[in-house]
């Protein structure tokens, strides 16, 4: 693209010390600005990708991808379970009974979501078994009224495995003593931690115990599905329900956590656009740098023209000079961004330990640490955009240099 002479002179102009130190300072700040803009954009988008990944793997690994429920408790959930698994995109299915209530223990009260499950079926549709701190799903035995709780709930209620808790349902029972809330004593059988808000309000009990507590007559409330593609869950669950015939109600994760997922996607897009403007500002600082260089080198340009240099060659000289600034800033910024994206999680964890303060609390945010996932597609797009804007920024100053009139420039030399 560039002739050797143009390339050589352009590099000399870039490396040479200038009489006007302000121009050198502007060149340096342009390069640093581009470098920081590219690095920050890569790191921020990697963090947003990390949040996106954690939402899919942790929260959506615990909550159902989709559920199929009848007008009431399912009389024969086994046949429903077997039939929905015949759908080619349904990986697994498991029965459940779900309800809301309160758990009291250690003098405190906490609202919870009660999930009645069969341990052997639940492990096929949930990641809970991989995040158990103490105990396991097999500790939930029918008739023993055991309960598995999250780490945050255990800390809030000051509970350990083996402690007793009271589960209170928002339903009243008529007794000889009057109308009383329905309650039952449970024994803590296990504690899990997925590093998300579910650690504070998600509980598991055996489905037989849930059926007794919620008076479903020993029947499951519905069937939970695990599908091969999260985004296909609404369509797959609808198709599976239609194949069953009869009257069934379908729900999926987009109704329970879809808003959170869409918010992360929108934030990633908007933050990416805003930070790209920072990269654009840094890249177009090259315009002001080269304009001042052209003004400073007017005499040199005139001499080159009188020696036979064509306007095209003069233009290429300054394109080379601007391109060097842009390429160096983009490459170093990309390297810093990749390094930062790969280590930001460990750095934040170290900083939290050093300061004794947790920046992301699971009580406020849906995860308790800063995730990061580097996607090379983002790196290539950001680097390519930075290089493209840097090269575009050199065109006007280089064109202006090619238009210098040698006679006019040398008149006062």
FENWOWO-V699272 format. One record per backbone hydrogen bond with DSSP energy under -0.5 kcal/mol. NH is the residue of the N-H (numbers start at 1). CO is the residue of the C=O. E is the energy in kcal/mol with one decimal. If there is no record, write none. Layout:
# FENWOWO-V699272
nh:NH co:CO e:E
nh:NH co:CO e:E
This chain:
# FENWOWO-V699272
nh:7 co:3 e:-2.4
nh:8 co:4 e:-2.8
nh:9 co:5 e:-2.6
nh:10 co:6 e:-2.3
nh:11 co:7 e:-2.1
nh:12 co:8 e:-2.1
nh:13 co:9 e:-2.5
nh:14 co:10 e:-1.6
nh:15 co:11 e:-2.3
nh:16 co:12 e:-2.3
nh:21 co:19 e:-1.0
nh:23 co:20 e:-0.9
nh:24 co:20 e:-1.1
nh:25 co:21 e:-2.1
nh:26 co:22 e:-2.3
nh:27 co:23 e:-2.4
nh:28 co:24 e:-2.3
nh:29 co:25 e:-2.5
nh:30 co:26 e:-2.3
nh:31 co:27 e:-2.1
nh:32 co:28 e:-2.7
nh:33 co:29 e:-2.9
nh:34 co:30 e:-2.2
nh:35 co:31 e:-2.3
nh:36 co:32 e:-2.9
nh:37 co:33 e:-2.4
nh:38 co:34 e:-2.3
nh:39 co:35 e:-2.2
nh:40 co:36 e:-3.0
nh:41 co:37 e:-2.1
nh:42 co:38 e:-2.1
nh:43 co:39 e:-2.3
nh:44 co:40 e:-2.8
nh:45 co:41 e:-2.2
nh:46 co:42 e:-1.8
nh:47 co:43 e:-2.1
nh:48 co:44 e:-2.3
nh:49 co:45 e:-2.3
nh:50 co:46 e:-2.0
nh:51 co:47 e:-2.3
nh:52 co:48 e:-2.2
nh:53 co:49 e:-2.5
nh:54 co:50 e:-2.7
nh:55 co:51 e:-2.3
nh:56 co:52 e:-1.7
nh:57 co:53 e:-3.0
nh:58 co:54 e:-2.5
nh:59 co:54 e:-1.1
nh:60 co:55 e:-2.3
nh:62 co:58 e:-0.8
nh:62 co:59 e:-1.1
nh:63 co:59 e:-2.8
nh:65 co:225 e:-1.2
nh:66 co:225 e:-1.0
nh:67 co:251 e:-2.9
nh:68 co:223 e:-2.4
nh:69 co:249 e:-2.8
nh:70 co:72 e:-0.5
nh:70 co:221 e:-0.7
nh:71 co:247 e:-0.6
nh:74 co:220 e:-2.9
nh:77 co:74 e:-0.5
nh:80 co:76 e:-1.4
nh:81 co:77 e:-3.1
nh:82 co:78 e:-2.3
nh:83 co:79 e:-2.4
nh:84 co:80 e:-2.4
nh:85 co:81 e:-1.3
nh:86 co:83 e:-1.1
nh:87 co:84 e:-1.4
nh:90 co:87 e:-1.6
nh:91 co:89 e:-0.7
nh:91 co:226 e:-2.8
nh:92 co:226 e:-1.4
nh:94 co:224 e:-2.0
nh:96 co:222 e:-1.9
nh:97 co:116 e:-1.7
nh:99 co:114 e:-2.3
nh:101 co:112 e:-2.0
nh:102 co:168 e:-2.6
nh:103 co:110 e:-2.8
nh:104 co:166 e:-2.4
nh:105 co:108 e:-2.2
nh:108 co:105 e:-1.9
nh:110 co:103 e:-2.0
nh:112 co:101 e:-2.6
nh:113 co:201 e:-2.8
nh:114 co:99 e:-3.3
nh:114 co:112 e:-0.6
nh:115 co:203 e:-1.1
nh:116 co:97 e:-4.3
nh:116 co:114 e:-0.5
nh:117 co:115 e:-0.6
nh:117 co:205 e:-2.6
nh:118 co:95 e:-0.5
nh:119 co:117 e:-0.6
nh:121 co:118 e:-1.1
nh:122 co:118 e:-3.0
nh:123 co:119 e:-1.5
nh:124 co:121 e:-1.3
nh:125 co:122 e:-1.5
nh:126 co:122 e:-1.2
nh:127 co:61 e:-1.5
nh:130 co:127 e:-1.4
nh:131 co:128 e:-1.7
nh:132 co:129 e:-0.7
nh:133 co:191 e:-2.9
nh:134 co:191 e:-1.9
nh:139 co:136 e:-1.5
nh:140 co:137 e:-1.9
nh:141 co:139 e:-1.0
nh:144 co:141 e:-1.9
nh:147 co:187 e:-2.4
nh:148 co:204 e:-2.6
nh:149 co:190 e:-2.2
nh:151 co:192 e:-1.8
nh:153 co:199 e:-2.0
nh:154 co:150 e:-2.3
nh:155 co:151 e:-2.3
nh:156 co:152 e:-2.5
nh:157 co:153 e:-2.6
nh:158 co:154 e:-0.5
nh:159 co:154 e:-2.8
nh:162 co:188 e:-2.6
nh:163 co:160 e:-2.3
nh:165 co:186 e:-2.7
nh:166 co:104 e:-2.1
nh:167 co:165 e:-0.5
nh:167 co:184 e:-3.1
nh:168 co:102 e:-3.1
nh:168 co:166 e:-0.6
nh:169 co:182 e:-3.1
nh:170 co:100 e:-0.7
nh:171 co:169 e:-1.4
nh:173 co:180 e:-3.8
nh:175 co:173 e:-0.6
nh:175 co:178 e:-2.5
nh:178 co:175 e:-2.3
nh:180 co:173 e:-2.9
nh:180 co:178 e:-0.6
nh:182 co:171 e:-2.5
nh:184 co:167 e:-2.0
nh:186 co:165 e:-3.3
nh:187 co:145 e:-2.1
nh:188 co:163 e:-2.9
nh:189 co:147 e:-3.0
nh:190 co:147 e:-1.0
nh:191 co:134 e:-2.0
nh:192 co:149 e:-2.1
nh:193 co:131 e:-2.6
nh:197 co:366 e:-0.8
nh:199 co:196 e:-2.0
nh:200 co:197 e:-1.9
nh:201 co:197 e:-0.5
nh:201 co:198 e:-0.6
nh:202 co:198 e:-1.7
nh:203 co:113 e:-2.1
nh:204 co:148 e:-2.1
nh:205 co:115 e:-2.5
nh:206 co:146 e:-0.6
nh:207 co:117 e:-2.3
nh:210 co:206 e:-2.3
nh:211 co:207 e:-2.4
nh:212 co:208 e:-1.7
nh:213 co:209 e:-2.5
nh:214 co:210 e:-2.9
nh:215 co:211 e:-0.7
nh:216 co:211 e:-1.8
nh:217 co:211 e:-0.6
nh:219 co:216 e:-0.7
nh:220 co:74 e:-0.6
nh:221 co:96 e:-1.9
nh:222 co:96 e:-1.5
nh:223 co:68 e:-2.5
nh:224 co:94 e:-3.8
nh:225 co:66 e:-3.1
nh:226 co:92 e:-2.5
nh:228 co:89 e:-1.9
nh:232 co:229 e:-1.3
nh:233 co:230 e:-1.6
nh:236 co:232 e:-2.9
nh:237 co:233 e:-2.6
nh:238 co:234 e:-1.6
nh:239 co:235 e:-2.3
nh:240 co:236 e:-2.6
nh:241 co:237 e:-2.2
nh:242 co:238 e:-2.3
nh:243 co:239 e:-1.9
nh:244 co:240 e:-0.8
nh:244 co:241 e:-0.5
nh:245 co:241 e:-0.9
nh:248 co:246 e:-0.7
nh:249 co:69 e:-4.1
nh:251 co:67 e:-2.1
nh:253 co:65 e:-2.0
nh:255 co:252 e:-1.6
nh:256 co:252 e:-0.8
nh:257 co:253 e:-3.4
nh:258 co:253 e:-0.6
nh:261 co:257 e:-1.8
nh:262 co:258 e:-2.7
nh:263 co:259 e:-2.2
nh:264 co:260 e:-2.0
nh:265 co:261 e:-2.1
nh:266 co:262 e:-2.6
nh:267 co:263 e:-2.7
nh:268 co:264 e:-2.4
nh:269 co:265 e:-2.0
nh:270 co:266 e:-2.8
nh:271 co:267 e:-2.9
nh:272 co:268 e:-2.1
nh:273 co:269 e:-2.1
nh:274 co:270 e:-2.5
nh:275 co:271 e:-2.7
nh:276 co:272 e:-1.7
nh:277 co:273 e:-1.4
nh:278 co:274 e:-1.1
nh:279 co:275 e:-1.9
nh:280 co:276 e:-2.4
nh:281 co:277 e:-2.7
nh:282 co:278 e:-2.4
nh:283 co:279 e:-2.6
nh:284 co:280 e:-2.6
nh:285 co:281 e:-0.7
nh:286 co:283 e:-1.5
nh:287 co:284 e:-0.8
nh:288 co:284 e:-0.8
nh:289 co:285 e:-2.1
nh:290 co:286 e:-2.8
nh:291 co:287 e:-2.4
nh:292 co:288 e:-2.0
nh:293 co:289 e:-2.0
nh:294 co:290 e:-2.9
nh:295 co:291 e:-2.1
nh:296 co:292 e:-2.3
nh:297 co:293 e:-2.3
nh:298 co:295 e:-1.0
nh:301 co:297 e:-2.7
nh:302 co:298 e:-2.2
nh:303 co:299 e:-2.2
nh:304 co:300 e:-2.5
nh:305 co:301 e:-2.3
nh:306 co:302 e:-2.3
nh:307 co:303 e:-1.4
nh:308 co:305 e:-1.4
nh:309 co:304 e:-2.7
nh:314 co:310 e:-2.2
nh:315 co:311 e:-2.3
nh:316 co:312 e:-2.1
nh:317 co:313 e:-1.8
nh:318 co:314 e:-1.5
nh:319 co:315 e:-1.7
nh:320 co:316 e:-2.3
nh:321 co:317 e:-1.8
nh:322 co:318 e:-2.2
nh:323 co:319 e:-2.7
nh:324 co:320 e:-2.3
nh:325 co:321 e:-1.4
nh:326 co:322 e:-2.4
nh:327 co:323 e:-3.4
nh:328 co:324 e:-2.5
nh:329 co:325 e:-2.4
nh:330 co:326 e:-2.5
nh:331 co:327 e:-2.7
nh:332 co:328 e:-2.4
nh:333 co:329 e:-2.2
nh:334 co:330 e:-2.6
nh:335 co:331 e:-2.4
nh:336 co:332 e:-2.6
nh:337 co:333 e:-2.6
nh:338 co:334 e:-2.7
nh:339 co:335 e:-2.3
nh:340 co:336 e:-2.8
nh:341 co:337 e:-2.8
nh:342 co:338 e:-1.9
nh:343 co:339 e:-1.0
nh:343 co:340 e:-0.5
nh:344 co:340 e:-1.5
nh:347 co:343 e:-2.3
nh:348 co:344 e:-2.5
nh:349 co:345 e:-2.1
nh:350 co:346 e:-2.3
nh:351 co:347 e:-2.5
nh:352 co:348 e:-2.6
nh:353 co:349 e:-2.0
nh:354 co:350 e:-2.4
nh:355 co:351 e:-2.5
nh:356 co:352 e:-1.6
nh:357 co:352 e:-1.2
nh:359 co:357 e:-0.6
nh:361 co:359 e:-0.6
nh:364 co:361 e:-1.6
nh:365 co:361 e:-3.3
nh:368 co:195 e:-1.6
nh:371 co:369 e:-0.8
nh:373 co:46 e:-2.3
nh:376 co:374 e:-0.5
nh:378 co:375 e:-0.8
nh:379 co:375 e:-1.6
nh:380 co:376 e:-2.5
nh:381 co:377 e:-2.2
nh:382 co:378 e:-2.7
nh:383 co:379 e:-2.7
nh:384 co:380 e:-2.6
nh:385 co:381 e:-2.4
nh:386 co:382 e:-2.5
nh:387 co:383 e:-2.5
nh:388 co:384 e:-2.6
nh:389 co:385 e:-2.6
nh:390 co:386 e:-1.9
nh:391 co:387 e:-2.4
nh:392 co:388 e:-2.4
nh:393 co:389 e:-1.8
nh:394 co:390 e:-0.6
nh:394 co:391 e:-0.9
nh:395 co:391 e:-0.5
nh:395 co:392 e:-1.0
nh:396 co:392 e:-0.6
nh:397 co:393 e:-0.5
nh:398 co:394 e:-2.1
nh:399 co:395 e:-2.6
nh:400 co:396 e:-2.5
nh:401 co:397 e:-2.1
nh:402 co:398 e:-1.9
nh:403 co:399 e:-0.8
nh:403 co:400 e:-0.7
nh:404 co:401 e:-1.4
nh:406 co:404 e:-0.6
nh:409 co:405 e:-2.6
nh:410 co:406 e:-2.3
nh:411 co:407 e:-0.6
nh:411 co:408 e:-0.5
nh:413 co:410 e:-0.9
